[in-house]
Amino acid sequence: MRPSLRPASPRLTSRWTALGVLATALLMTVLDGSIVTVAMPAIQADLGFTPTGLSWVVNAYLIAFGALLLLAGRLGDLLGRKRMFLAGTGVFTAASLLAGVAASPAVLIAARFLQGVGSAMASAVSLGILVTLFTEPRERAKAIAVFSFTGAAGASIGQVAGGLLTDALSWNWIFFINLPIGLAALLLALPALPADRPAADRPAAPAGPRGGADALGALLVTSGLTTGIYTVVTLGEHGAASARTLGLGVLALVLLAGFLVRQATAATPLMPLRILRSRAVAAANLVQMLMVAALFSFQILVALYLQKVLGYGAAETGLAMLPAAVVIGVVSLGLSARLIARFGERNVLLTGLVLLTGVLGLLARVPVRASYAVDLLPVMLLAAGFGLALPALTGLAMSGAREADAGLASGLFNTTQQIGMALGVAVLSTLAAHRTASLTAAGRPAPEALTGGYHLAFAVGAGLLVAAFAVALVLLRRTPREPAARTRRAPVTV
């Protein structure tokens, strides 16, 4: 029998089953985020949210998720990544049930905060589990491509599903849909994920929290990130130059600076600073922050443009953006791993960033009376750049992490993603709103004023992608092709 026809070994099958579990959990959390944005008007009408209060349906989740990722990732290294993943998935699923039955704004906001906590616990260790399962470069690239595609496609699927569920049933079902997915992920994770083997920074260090869960460091980083993300997500409400915003911003920076000082001096730091000495890790996280901040204008503002300017409904908007998910999936699953193996992660990342810059460049000129086929479909197809950029970026961000730090590197990568998202939400939406208000005051019709505001946000987003390209070009070293990569990356045992 030819080797290519032999059945997969149990070990190989188990690893790909574990990847399926990780991707399923990621899909659940990403779906939840995009579904909620479509259902917001229905939630406001049913529960009586004020316009300001409604924003906390999103903000409560973002604050908990973004603030706890780094801590959850490190605790996963110390306590066991499987335990952290199972606990986080359980918390998220239970919180989804609470959100679905919520009958008041306070209960829904509390449930969304708990969803953020659970999502942080599970997401923070997912990449750490993945890179310890897939150590051979070509297989790792394929696994990362599957994982990245799940996140990108989940956002588009969520917009379609959100519109359909809200219109056909009620907004409550956008949360109830998480229950079967979460329970399936838990049941499959128990046998599929590798057994926990907590890591410590030093061989002599005790396992578990005493091996490195620096309590003061945890307090500083969690409070610093919470304050910082809270400041960013309320930027539009209070203004960038207000005393409140500036005061909270300074407080967040002081807390995070204190955290870095603590990590440099603590005997068992929560985040060993050695992880930032890797140029690939540091640069990849910076590139991701810029890229995600820019692409907020694609994911959210394009949907607003379709609905508020072109008059699309919720389900029509999701379907209009579906080609982007399709091309991202084709590139992520069919091409990215092979291109990374042939040309290296850096070159694939740079190519993806060029395509994404084209996306926002075209959107910065989209007309008020746009034709979908002429003006928008090319934009959706160029979104294939995300299917190149994210897998390459993920591989670079995890490439410099030791086995003992895999959860920390995963948590750091997810943290910079959330910070970039929060910055994108605050900065680009604020710029668009101010530009729209200015054009409205000048007497422009509403569709034209809205489009002008979106144009500014898209142009600024394109500038952020140019900056990301420059950082990647200068700071990321050329990555060798796969044969060289095999000698560069030592296998990691689970």
C-alpha positions in Angstrom: 0.0 0.0 0.0 1.3 3.4 -0.9 2.3 5.6 2.1 -0.1 8.4 1.0 -3.1 6.0 1.4 -2.3 4.8 4.9 -4.9 5.9 7.5 -3.9 8.7 9.8 -2.4 7.5 13.1 -4.5 8.0 16.3 -2.0 10.7 17.3 -2.5 12.6 14.1 -6.3 12.2 14.2 -6.3 13.4 17.8 -4.4 16.5 17.0 -6.7 17.5 14.2 -9.7 16.7 16.4 -8.2 19.0 19.0 -7.8 21.7 16.4 -11.5 21.3 15.6 -12.4 21.9 19.2 -10.3 25.0 19.4 -11.8 26.3 16.2 -15.3 25.6 17.4 -14.7 27.6 20.6 -13.2 30.5 18.6 -16.2 30.4 16.2 -18.6 30.6 19.1 -16.9 33.7 20.6 -16.5 35.5 17.2 -20.1 34.7 16.2 -21.3 36.2 19.4 -19.4 39.4 18.8 -20.7 40.0 15.3 -24.3 38.8 16.0 -24.7 41.3 18.8 -23.9 44.3 16.6 -26.8 43.4 14.2 -29.3 42.8 17.0 -28.6 46.0 18.9 -31.7 47.9 17.7 -34.0 45.0 18.7 -32.3 44.7 22.1 -32.7 48.5 22.8 -36.4 48.4 21.9 -37.2 45.3 24.0 -35.2 46.1 27.2 -35.5 49.9 27.1 -31.8 50.7 26.9 -30.8 54.4 26.6 -28.5 55.1 23.6 -25.5 55.5 26.0 -26.5 52.4 28.0 -26.8 50.3 24.8 -23.1 50.7 24.1 -22.3 48.8 27.2 -23.7 45.6 25.7 -20.5 45.7 23.6 -18.2 47.6 26.1 -18.8 45.3 29.0 -17.6 42.3 26.9 -14.6 44.2 25.5 -13.4 45.4 28.8 -13.5 42.0 30.5 -12.1 40.2 27.5 -9.3 42.5 26.8 -8.2 43.1 30.4 -8.0 39.4 31.3 -6.4 37.8 28.3 -2.8 38.3 29.4 -3.5 37.0 33.0 -5.5 34.1 31.6 -2.8 33.1 29.2 -0.1 33.0 31.9 -2.3 31.2 34.4 -2.9 28.6 31.6 0.8 28.0 31.5 0.9 27.6 35.2 -2.3 25.7 36.0 -2.7 23.9 32.7 -4.1 25.1 29.4 -6.7 22.4 29.1 -8.1 23.3 32.5 -8.2 27.0 31.6 -9.9 26.3 28.2 -12.6 24.0 29.7 -13.3 26.5 32.5 -13.5 29.4 30.1 -15.8 27.6 27.6 -18.0 26.6 30.5 -18.3 30.2 31.9 -19.0 31.6 28.4 -21.7 29.0 27.7 -23.4 29.6 31.1 -23.2 33.4 30.6 -24.8 33.0 27.1 -27.8 31.4 28.8 -28.0 34.2 31.3 -27.8 36.8 28.5 -30.6 35.0 26.5 -33.0 35.1 29.4 -32.1 38.6 30.5 -35.1 40.8 31.2 -33.4 44.0 32.2 -30.4 46.1 31.0 -28.4 45.4 34.2 -28.7 41.6 33.8 -27.7 41.7 30.1 -24.7 43.8 30.8 -23.6 41.6 33.7 -24.0 38.5 31.4 -22.0 40.2 28.7 -19.2 40.9 31.2 -19.2 37.2 32.2 -19.1 36.2 28.5 -16.0 38.4 28.2 -14.4 36.6 31.2 -15.1 33.2 29.8 -14.0 34.1 26.3 -10.7 35.5 27.7 -10.0 32.3 29.6 -10.6 30.1 26.6 -9.1 32.3 23.9 -6.0 33.1 25.8 -4.7 29.6 25.7 -6.1 28.3 22.4 -3.0 29.3 20.3 -0.7 28.0 23.1 -2.4 24.6 22.8 -2.2 24.7 19.0 1.5 25.4 18.7 2.4 22.7 21.1 0.3 20.2 19.2 1.6 21.1 15.7 5.4 21.4 15.8 6.3 20.6 12.2 6.3 23.9 10.2 4.0 22.9 7.3 1.4 21.3 9.6 1.6 24.2 12.0 1.0 26.6 9.1 -2.1 24.6 8.0 -3.4 24.5 11.5 -3.0 28.2 12.0 -4.7 28.8 8.6 -7.7 26.8 9.8 -7.8 28.7 13.1 -7.4 32.1 11.4 -10.1 31.3 8.8 -12.5 30.4 11.6 -12.2 33.8 13.2 -12.5 35.7 9.9 -15.4 33.7 8.6 -17.2 33.7 11.9 -17.5 37.5 11.8 -19.2 37.4 8.4 -21.4 34.4 9.3 -22.4 36.2 12.5 -23.7 39.2 10.6 -25.9 37.0 8.4 -27.1 34.8 11.3 -27.8 37.8 13.5 -30.1 39.3 11.0 -31.9 36.0 10.3 -32.3 35.0 14.0 -33.4 38.4 15.1 -36.0 38.8 12.2 -37.3 35.2 12.4 -37.3 34.6 16.2 -36.0 37.2 18.6 -32.7 38.8 19.8 -32.6 36.3 22.6 -31.7 33.5 20.2 -28.4 35.2 19.2 -27.2 34.1 22.7 -29.1 30.8 22.9 -27.3 29.6 19.7 -24.1 29.5 21.8 -25.5 26.7 24.1 -25.3 23.7 21.7 -21.9 25.0 20.3 -20.5 25.4 23.8 -21.7 22.1 25.1 -20.3 20.3 22.0 -17.0 22.0 22.4 -16.8 20.9 26.1 -17.7 17.3 25.4 -15.2 17.0 22.6 -12.5 18.9 24.4 -12.4 16.4 27.3 -10.9 13.5 25.3 -9.3 15.5 22.4 -7.2 18.1 24.1 -3.8 17.0 25.5 -3.5 16.4 29.2 -2.5 19.3 31.3 1.2 19.6 32.1 1.6 22.9 34.0 4.9 24.7 33.2 7.0 26.8 35.5 9.7 29.3 34.6 12.4 27.4 36.3 12.9 23.7 36.9 13.1 24.3 40.6 9.9 26.4 40.7 6.8 24.8 42.1 4.0 24.1 39.6 0.8 26.0 39.7 0.3 29.6 40.8 3.2 29.6 43.2 5.4 29.0 40.2 4.9 32.4 38.7 1.4 33.9 39.2 2.7 37.2 40.6 -0.3 38.6 42.5 0.9 42.2 42.4 1.7 41.9 38.7 -1.7 40.4 38.0 -3.4 43.3 39.9 -1.4 45.9 38.0 -1.8 44.5 34.5 -5.5 43.7 34.9 -6.4 47.1 36.4 -4.2 48.9 33.9 -5.8 47.2 30.9 -9.3 47.6 32.3 -8.7 51.3 32.8 -7.1 51.7 29.4 -9.8 49.9 27.5 -12.6 51.6 29.5 -11.0 55.0 28.5 -10.8 54.0 24.9 -14.4 52.6 24.5 -15.9 55.7 26.2 -13.8 58.1 24.1 -16.7 59.1 21.9 -18.9 59.8 24.9 -16.6 62.1 26.8 -14.2 63.4 24.2 -10.5 62.8 23.7 -9.4 66.1 25.3 -11.6 66.0 28.4 -10.0 66.0 31.8 -11.7 62.6 32.5 -10.3 60.9 29.5 -6.8 62.4 30.0 -6.8 61.5 33.7 -7.9 57.9 33.1 -5.4 57.6 30.2 -2.5 58.7 32.5 -3.7 56.3 35.2 -3.7 53.4 32.8 -0.2 54.2 31.6 1.1 54.5 35.2 -0.4 51.1 36.1 1.0 49.4 33.0 4.4 51.0 33.6 4.3 49.7 37.1 3.5 46.3 35.8 6.6 46.3 33.5 8.8 47.5 36.4 7.4 44.7 38.6 8.0 42.1 35.9 11.6 43.2 35.6 12.3 42.8 39.3 9.9 40.0 40.5 11.5 36.6 41.2 8.7 34.8 39.5 7.1 37.3 37.1 3.6 36.9 35.7 5.0 37.9 32.2 8.7 37.2 31.9 10.0 40.1 29.8 12.2 37.7 27.8 9.1 37.2 25.6 9.4 40.7 24.3 13.1 40.3 23.4 12.0 38.2 20.4 11.9 40.7 17.5 9.3 38.5 15.8 7.0 38.4 18.8 7.2 42.1 19.5 6.9 43.3 15.9 4.1 40.8 15.1 2.0 42.1 18.0 2.6 45.7 17.0 1.6 45.0 13.3 -1.5 43.2 14.5 -2.6 46.1 16.7 -2.3 48.5 13.7 -3.9 46.0 11.3 -6.9 45.2 13.5 -7.5 48.9 14.3 -7.6 49.6 10.6 -9.8 46.7 9.7 -12.5 47.8 12.2 -13.5 50.3 9.5 -14.1 47.4 7.1 -16.0 45.1 9.4 -18.3 47.6 11.1 -18.3 50.8 9.0 -19.0 49.0 5.7 -22.0 47.4 7.3 -23.2 50.8 8.5 -22.6 52.2 5.0 -24.6 49.4 3.4 -27.5 50.0 5.8 -27.6 53.7 6.4 -26.5 54.9 2.9 -27.6 52.2 0.5 -30.6 51.1 2.5 -29.7 47.4 2.9 -31.5 45.3 5.6 -29.6 43.3 8.3 -29.7 40.0 6.4 -28.9 41.7 3.1 -25.9 43.4 4.7 -24.5 40.0 5.9 -25.0 38.4 2.5 -23.3 41.4 0.8 -20.2 40.9 2.9 -20.3 37.1 2.5 -17.9 37.1 -0.6 -15.2 38.5 1.7 -15.6 35.5 4.0 -15.5 33.1 1.1 -12.3 34.5 -0.4 -10.7 34.7 3.0 -11.6 31.0 3.5 -10.2 30.0 0.1 -6.9 31.8 0.7 -6.6 30.8 4.3 -7.3 27.1 3.9 -6.1 26.5 0.3 -3.2 28.8 -0.2 -1.7 30.4 2.8 0.1 27.4 4.3 1.8 26.6 0.9 2.7 30.2 0.3 4.2 30.5 3.8 6.2 27.3 3.2 7.5 28.6 -0.1 8.1 32.3 0.5 8.2 32.7 4.3 5.8 34.3 6.7 7.2 37.8 6.3 6.7 38.0 2.6 3.2 36.5 2.8 2.3 39.0 5.5 3.6 41.9 3.4 1.5 40.8 0.4 -1.6 40.5 2.5 -1.1 44.0 3.9 -0.8 45.4 0.4 -4.1 43.8 -0.6 -5.8 45.1 2.6 -4.5 48.6 1.9 -6.2 48.4 -1.5 -9.4 47.4 0.3 -9.6 50.6 2.4 -8.1 52.7 -0.4 -11.1 51.8 -2.7 -13.6 52.3 0.1 -12.2 55.8 0.8 -13.6 56.7 -2.7 -16.9 54.7 -2.7 -19.8 56.8 -4.0 -23.1 57.7 -2.4 -25.0 55.8 -5.0 -22.7 52.7 -5.3 -23.2 49.7 -7.5 -22.5 46.6 -5.6 -20.9 44.8 -8.6 -18.7 47.7 -9.7 -17.9 49.5 -6.4 -18.2 46.9 -3.6 -17.6 43.4 -5.0 -13.9 44.2 -5.9 -13.5 45.4 -2.3 -14.9 42.1 -0.9 -12.5 40.1 -3.2 -9.4 42.0 -2.1 -10.3 41.1 1.5 -8.4 37.8 0.6 -5.4 39.7 1.9 -6.7 39.0 5.4 -6.4 35.3 4.6 -2.8 35.8 3.9 -1.9 38.3 6.6 -3.4 36.7 9.7 -2.0 33.2 9.4 1.5 34.6 8.7 1.2 37.1 11.5 0.0 34.4 14.0 2.9 32.2 13.1 5.4 35.0 13.6 3.8 36.0 16.9 4.1 32.4 18.3 7.5 31.6 16.7 9.6 33.0 19.5 7.7 31.5 22.5 9.2 28.7 24.5 6.9 25.8 25.5 6.6 27.2 29.0 5.5 30.6 27.6 3.1 29.4 24.8 0.0 30.4 26.8 1.5 33.8 27.6 2.4 34.4 24.0 -1.2 33.4 23.0 -2.7 35.7 25.6 -0.4 38.6 24.5 -1.4 38.1 20.8 -5.1 38.1 21.7 -4.6 41.1 24.0 -3.0 43.3 21.3 -5.8 42.2 19.0 -8.4 43.5 21.5 -6.5 46.7 22.1 -6.3 47.3 18.4 -10.1 46.6 18.1 -10.9 49.0 20.9 -8.7 51.7 19.4 -10.3 51.2 16.0 -13.8 51.4 17.5 -13.0 54.6 19.4 -10.8 56.5 16.9 -12.3 55.6 13.5 -15.9 55.8 14.6 -15.3 59.1 16.3 -13.6 60.6 13.3 -16.4 59.4 11.1 -19.0 60.9 13.4 -17.3 64.3 13.6 -16.8 64.5 9.8 -20.5 63.6 9.3 -21.6 66.2 11.8 -19.4 68.8 10.0 -20.8 68.0 6.6 -24.4 68.0 8.0 -23.8 71.4 9.5 -22.6 72.6 6.1 -25.9 71.6 4.6 -25.0 68.3 2.9 -27.7 65.7 2.5 -27.6 62.8 5.1 -26.4 60.1 2.7 -23.6 62.3 1.5 -22.6 63.4 5.0 -22.5 59.8 6.2 -20.4 58.7 3.2 -18.0 61.6 3.8 -17.5 60.5 7.4 -16.9 56.9 6.3 -14.4 58.1 3.7 -12.3 59.8 6.4 -12.3 56.6 8.5 -11.4 54.4 5.6 -8.5 56.7 4.6 -7.2 56.8 8.2 -7.5 53.0 8.3 -5.5 52.8 5.0 -2.8 54.9 6.7 -2.7 52.5 9.7 -2.1 49.6 7.2 0.7 51.5 5.6 2.3 51.9 9.0 1.8 48.2 9.7 3.5 47.4 6.4 6.5 49.7 7.3 6.9 48.0 10.7 6.8 44.5 9.2 9.2 45.5 6.5 11.8 47.0 8.9 11.5 44.9 12.0 10.6 41.4 10.8 13.5 39.5 9.5 13.2 37.5 6.4 11.8 34.0 7.3 13.5 31.0 5.7 11.7 28.5 3.5 10.4 25.3 5.1 13.6 23.2 5.0 15.5 25.9 6.9 12.5 26.4 9.2 12.8 22.8 10.3 16.3 23.4 11.6 15.3 26.7 13.1 12.3 25.5 15.2 12.9 22.8 17.7 10.0 20.4 18.2 7.9 21.0 21.3 6.5 18.1 23.3 3.1 18.1 24.9 
